[in-house]
Amino acid sequence: MTVGIRALSYRFGSRMVGLEDLAEQGLLGSTPETLRGFGFDRVHIAEPGEDLGCLAASDLLREHEVDPLEIDALIVFGGLPPDPVSVPEGEEATSLFHYPAGRLQHALGLTRATAFGMGQQGCAAVLSALRVARSLLISGDARNVLCVGIDIVPAGVRREVIYNVLSDGACAMLVSTPWPRLRPVAFRQITKGYYWDTSARRDEIIAAYFPTARNAIRDVVAAAGLTLDDVALVVPDNVSRRGWEILLGLLGIPEERAFLGAAAVRGHAITADLVVNLRDAIDARDLAPESPIAMFTFGFGANWGAAVLRA
C-alpha cells in the first residue's frame, strides 16, 4: 500500500507584528534583543473572525483540484486546547457539545467524510495526525484523509513561551493512497508525562529537551533503515534557530542539510510549523525522488515527535 502526502497548504494570521510592538503591548517576557538572538523577528496575528483552518483547507482543495466528496476522513488537530464553552448555570449540557471538526466538515462540504479531533500533545499533534491518517489508509478504511491543524493564541495572552514567539496559523495536509511521493516510512513519538505541568517543570523540560530530541531523531532514522548521514533534508519546527543549531551539532548533521531560518518571518505557529516548513523546503530545495527527509517537533505535555518521509 503506497501512502503519501498528496498536498500541503497553510495560512497565517493576516496581521504582522514586530517584536518591539509585542513588547510595548506586554505580550513578551523577554526583550526583543534576546528573542532576536533565538532567531525571531515578528509574528502573524489573526484578525477577529479570520477562519484560518477553513482558509488553509479551502486553498488545498482548490489549488490541487480535489473534489470535497473524495475526502473520506477529516482529522482536526491543534496544540492549544479548544476554547472552553461558557454555559450559564441551569443550561442544558447540549450547549457543551460544540466541535470544530464538525463545523469544519460542514463548511468545506466534506459530506462523505467522518470527522474527529486530536490534541493534548502540543506541537507534536501534527505527527500524530499524520500517523493516524496513514493507518486509516493502510487498513483500507479510507483513500483520502484531510488533516487540518489550527492554533490561535487567545487575545491578551503573552506570545512568548520559553524564548519562542507564537504566531496564529493553520495548516492542511492531504494524505492519500495510492500516492508515491512524500511517503511516511517511520515514526518515533515519546511522551514523558512527568512534565505534564509545563509551568511547574519549565527548567526540567529545558534540561530534558536536547537529549530526548537527539534520541528521538536517531531512533526514527534507524527505524527507517537509515543512518544520519543518509538524511538529505531535516525539516524543523520553529522553536528557535539557536536551539536547532545545537541539536544539529549533537546529531552531527551539517546545517546546510536543514531548512532553517523560517522562525524570523513565520514565528512559531505551533502545530503548523512542520507543514509550513515541509512545503517551503520542497519548493526551495531540489530533492531527488526517494530522498530521506527527517522531521522533528516537540510539544508541551511533554511529547517529542519525529518522522521520516521519502521524497
C-alpha positions as CSV (number, residue, x, y, z in Angstrom):
1,M,0.0,0.0,0.0
2,T,1.6,3.2,-1.2
3,V,0.7,6.1,1.2
4,G,2.0,9.6,0.6
5,I,1.3,13.3,1.3
6,R,-0.5,14.5,-1.8
7,A,-0.9,18.1,-0.9
8,L,0.2,20.7,1.6
9,S,-1.2,24.2,2.4
10,Y,-1.0,26.8,5.2
11,R,-2.4,30.1,6.3
12,F,-1.1,32.7,8.8
13,G,-2.9,35.5,10.6
14,S,-3.1,38.4,8.3
15,R,-1.6,41.0,10.7
16,M,2.2,41.0,11.1
17,V,3.5,42.4,14.4
18,G,7.2,43.1,15.2
19,L,8.9,42.2,18.5
20,E,9.0,45.8,19.7
21,D,5.3,46.3,19.2
22,L,4.7,43.0,21.1
23,A,6.9,44.2,23.9
24,E,5.0,47.5,24.1
25,Q,1.7,45.6,24.4
26,G,3.1,43.5,27.3
27,L,3.0,40.3,25.2
28,L,6.6,39.2,25.7
29,G,8.5,38.1,28.8
30,S,12.0,38.7,27.3
31,T,13.4,41.7,25.5
32,P,13.2,41.9,21.7
33,E,17.0,41.8,21.6
34,T,17.1,38.5,23.5
35,L,14.4,36.9,21.2
36,R,16.2,38.1,18.1
37,G,19.2,36.1,19.4
38,F,17.0,33.0,19.2
39,G,16.0,33.8,15.6
40,F,12.7,35.6,15.9
41,D,11.7,38.9,14.4
42,R,7.9,39.1,14.0
43,V,4.7,37.1,14.3
44,H,1.4,36.8,12.5
45,I,-1.8,37.5,14.4
46,A,-5.3,36.6,13.2
47,E,-8.0,39.2,12.9
48,P,-11.3,38.6,14.7
49,G,-13.4,36.2,12.6
50,E,-10.4,35.1,10.4
51,D,-11.1,31.3,10.0
52,L,-7.5,30.1,9.3
53,G,-8.3,26.4,9.3
54,C,-11.1,26.7,6.8
55,L,-8.9,29.0,4.6
56,A,-6.0,26.7,4.6
57,A,-8.1,23.6,3.8
58,S,-10.0,25.5,1.1
59,D,-6.8,26.6,-0.5
60,L,-5.6,23.0,-0.6
61,L,-8.8,21.7,-2.2
62,R,-8.8,24.4,-4.8
63,E,-5.1,24.5,-5.7
64,H,-5.0,20.7,-6.2
65,E,-8.4,20.4,-7.7
66,V,-9.6,18.0,-5.1
67,D,-13.4,17.2,-5.0
68,P,-14.6,17.5,-1.4
69,L,-16.5,14.3,-2.0
70,E,-13.2,12.5,-2.4
71,I,-12.3,13.1,1.3
72,D,-13.1,10.0,3.4
73,A,-11.9,11.3,6.8
74,L,-11.1,14.7,8.3
75,I,-8.7,14.9,11.3
76,V,-8.7,18.3,13.0
77,F,-5.8,18.9,15.5
78,G,-4.1,21.6,17.5
79,G,-1.5,22.2,20.2
80,L,-3.7,24.7,22.1
81,P,-6.7,23.4,24.0
82,P,-10.1,24.3,22.4
83,D,-11.8,27.4,23.9
84,P,-14.0,26.3,26.7
85,V,-17.7,26.7,26.1
86,S,-19.2,29.0,28.7
87,V,-22.6,27.6,29.8
88,P,-24.8,29.6,32.2
89,E,-26.0,27.8,35.3
90,G,-29.1,25.8,34.6
91,E,-28.5,25.4,30.8
92,E,-28.7,22.0,29.2
93,A,-25.5,20.1,28.7
94,T,-26.1,20.1,25.0
95,S,-24.5,23.5,24.9
96,L,-21.2,21.9,25.6
97,F,-21.1,19.8,22.5
98,H,-19.6,22.2,20.0
99,Y,-16.9,20.6,17.9
100,P,-14.5,22.3,15.5
101,A,-14.2,19.1,13.4
102,G,-17.9,19.0,12.7
103,R,-18.1,22.7,11.9
104,L,-15.1,22.5,9.5
105,Q,-16.6,19.4,7.8
106,H,-19.8,21.3,7.1
107,A,-18.0,24.5,6.0
108,L,-15.9,22.6,3.5
109,G,-18.7,20.4,2.1
110,L,-17.0,17.1,3.1
111,T,-20.3,15.3,3.3
112,R,-18.8,11.9,2.9
113,A,-16.1,12.3,5.5
114,T,-16.0,11.1,9.1
115,A,-14.7,14.0,11.2
116,F,-12.8,13.8,14.5
117,G,-10.3,15.8,16.5
118,M,-6.8,15.1,18.1
119,G,-4.8,17.1,20.6
120,Q,-3.2,17.1,24.1
121,Q,0.3,16.6,22.5
122,G,1.2,20.3,22.0
123,C,3.1,20.8,18.7
124,A,3.6,17.1,18.2
125,A,-0.1,16.6,17.4
126,V,0.7,17.2,13.7
127,L,2.8,13.9,13.5
128,S,0.1,12.0,15.4
129,A,-2.5,13.2,12.8
130,L,-0.2,12.0,10.0
131,R,0.4,8.7,11.8
132,V,-3.4,8.1,12.2
133,A,-4.1,9.1,8.6
134,R,-1.5,6.7,7.3
135,S,-3.0,3.9,9.5
136,L,-6.5,4.6,8.1
137,L,-5.2,4.4,4.6
138,I,-3.2,1.2,5.1
139,S,-6.2,-0.5,6.8
140,G,-8.3,0.2,3.8
141,D,-10.8,2.4,5.7
142,A,-10.0,5.4,3.6
143,R,-8.3,6.6,0.4
144,N,-8.0,10.3,1.2
145,V,-7.6,11.8,4.7
146,L,-7.5,15.5,5.1
147,C,-5.6,16.7,8.3
148,V,-6.2,20.3,9.4
149,G,-4.2,22.0,12.2
150,I,-5.4,25.2,13.8
151,D,-3.8,27.2,16.6
152,I,-4.8,30.8,17.5
153,V,-3.5,32.4,20.7
154,P,-6.3,34.0,22.7
155,A,-6.3,37.8,22.8
156,G,-4.3,39.2,25.7
157,V,-2.2,36.1,26.3
158,R,1.6,36.5,26.2
159,R,3.0,35.3,22.9
160,E,6.4,34.2,24.3
161,V,6.8,30.6,25.6
162,I,10.3,29.8,26.9
163,Y,12.1,32.0,24.3
164,N,9.7,31.1,21.5
165,V,7.3,33.7,20.0
166,L,3.9,32.3,18.9
167,S,2.1,33.1,15.6
168,D,-1.5,32.3,14.7
169,G,-1.5,29.8,12.0
170,A,-3.3,26.8,10.4
171,C,-2.2,24.0,8.0
172,A,-3.8,21.4,5.8
173,M,-2.3,18.1,4.7
174,L,-3.9,15.6,2.3
175,V,-2.7,12.1,2.8
176,S,-3.7,9.6,0.1
177,T,-3.3,6.2,-1.4
178,P,-2.0,5.3,-3.9
179,W,0.4,8.2,-3.8
180,P,4.2,7.7,-4.4
181,R,5.7,11.0,-3.1
182,L,6.3,12.2,0.5
183,R,5.7,8.7,1.9
184,P,5.9,8.5,5.7
185,V,8.0,5.4,6.4
186,A,8.8,5.6,10.2
187,F,7.6,7.4,13.3
188,R,9.0,7.9,16.8
189,Q,7.0,9.5,19.5
190,I,8.0,9.8,23.1
191,T,5.6,11.0,25.9
192,K,7.1,11.9,29.3
193,G,4.0,12.6,31.5
194,Y,6.3,13.7,34.3
195,Y,6.5,17.1,32.5
196,W,2.7,17.5,32.1
197,D,2.7,20.7,34.1
198,T,4.7,23.0,31.8
199,S,4.8,26.0,34.2
200,A,5.9,23.9,37.2
201,R,8.5,21.9,35.2
202,R,9.9,24.6,33.0
203,D,13.6,24.2,33.9
204,E,13.4,20.5,33.9
205,I,11.8,20.5,30.4
206,I,14.7,22.6,29.1
207,A,17.2,20.1,30.6
208,A,15.4,17.1,29.1
209,Y,14.8,18.6,25.7
210,F,18.0,18.1,23.8
211,P,19.0,14.6,24.9
212,T,15.5,13.3,24.3
213,A,15.2,15.1,20.9
214,R,18.5,13.6,19.8
215,N,17.4,10.1,20.8
216,A,14.0,10.5,19.0
217,I,15.6,11.6,15.8
218,R,18.3,8.8,16.0
219,D,15.6,6.2,16.7
220,V,13.3,7.2,13.8
221,V,16.2,7.3,11.3
222,A,17.3,3.8,12.4
223,A,13.7,2.6,12.2
224,A,13.6,3.7,8.6
225,G,16.7,1.6,7.9
226,L,18.9,4.6,7.5
227,T,21.9,6.4,9.1
228,L,22.0,10.1,9.9
229,D,24.4,10.5,7.0
230,D,21.6,9.3,4.7
231,V,19.3,12.1,5.6
232,A,19.0,14.5,2.7
233,L,16.9,17.1,4.5
234,V,15.9,18.0,8.0
235,V,12.6,19.8,8.4
236,P,12.5,21.5,11.8
237,D,9.8,23.3,13.8
238,N,10.3,27.0,14.5
239,V,11.3,26.7,18.2
240,S,14.3,28.9,17.9
241,R,17.1,28.8,15.3
242,R,19.7,28.7,18.0
243,G,18.1,25.6,19.5
244,W,18.3,23.8,16.2
245,E,21.9,24.7,15.7
246,I,22.7,23.0,19.0
247,L,20.5,19.9,18.1
248,L,22.1,19.5,14.7
249,G,25.5,19.7,16.3
250,L,24.6,16.9,18.7
251,L,23.4,14.8,15.8
252,G,26.4,15.6,13.6
253,I,24.2,16.8,10.8
254,P,25.5,19.8,8.8
255,E,23.3,22.9,9.0
256,E,23.1,23.1,5.2
257,R,21.0,19.9,5.2
258,A,18.4,21.6,7.4
259,F,15.8,24.1,6.4
260,L,16.5,26.8,9.0
261,G,15.6,30.5,9.2
262,A,11.8,30.4,8.9
263,A,11.3,31.4,12.5
264,A,12.3,35.0,11.9
265,V,9.5,35.7,9.4
266,R,7.0,33.0,10.4
267,G,7.2,32.8,14.2
268,H,6.3,29.6,15.9
269,A,2.9,28.5,14.6
270,I,2.7,25.6,17.0
271,T,1.3,22.5,15.1
272,A,1.5,24.2,11.6
273,D,5.3,24.6,11.7
274,L,6.2,21.2,10.1
275,V,3.7,21.5,7.3
276,V,4.8,25.1,6.6
277,N,8.5,24.2,6.5
278,L,8.0,21.0,4.6
279,R,6.1,22.8,1.8
280,D,8.6,25.7,1.7
281,A,11.6,23.4,1.8
282,I,10.3,21.3,-1.1
283,D,9.8,24.5,-3.1
284,A,13.3,25.7,-2.3
285,R,15.3,22.5,-2.5
286,D,15.9,20.2,-5.4
287,L,15.3,16.8,-3.8
288,A,15.6,13.6,-5.8
289,P,12.7,11.1,-5.6
290,E,13.1,8.8,-2.6
291,S,15.4,11.2,-0.8
292,P,15.1,10.7,3.0
293,I,13.5,13.6,4.9
294,A,13.6,13.7,8.7
295,M,11.1,15.9,10.6
296,F,11.1,16.7,14.3
297,T,9.0,18.7,16.8
298,F,8.5,19.0,20.5
299,G,5.1,19.6,22.2
300,F,4.5,20.5,25.8
301,G,2.9,17.8,27.8
302,A,5.6,16.6,27.1
303,N,5.9,15.0,23.7
304,W,8.8,14.5,21.4
305,G,7.8,13.5,17.8
306,A,9.9,12.5,14.8
307,A,9.1,11.0,11.4
308,V,11.0,10.0,8.2
309,L,9.5,10.6,4.8
310,R,10.6,9.5,1.4
311,A,10.5,12.4,-1.1
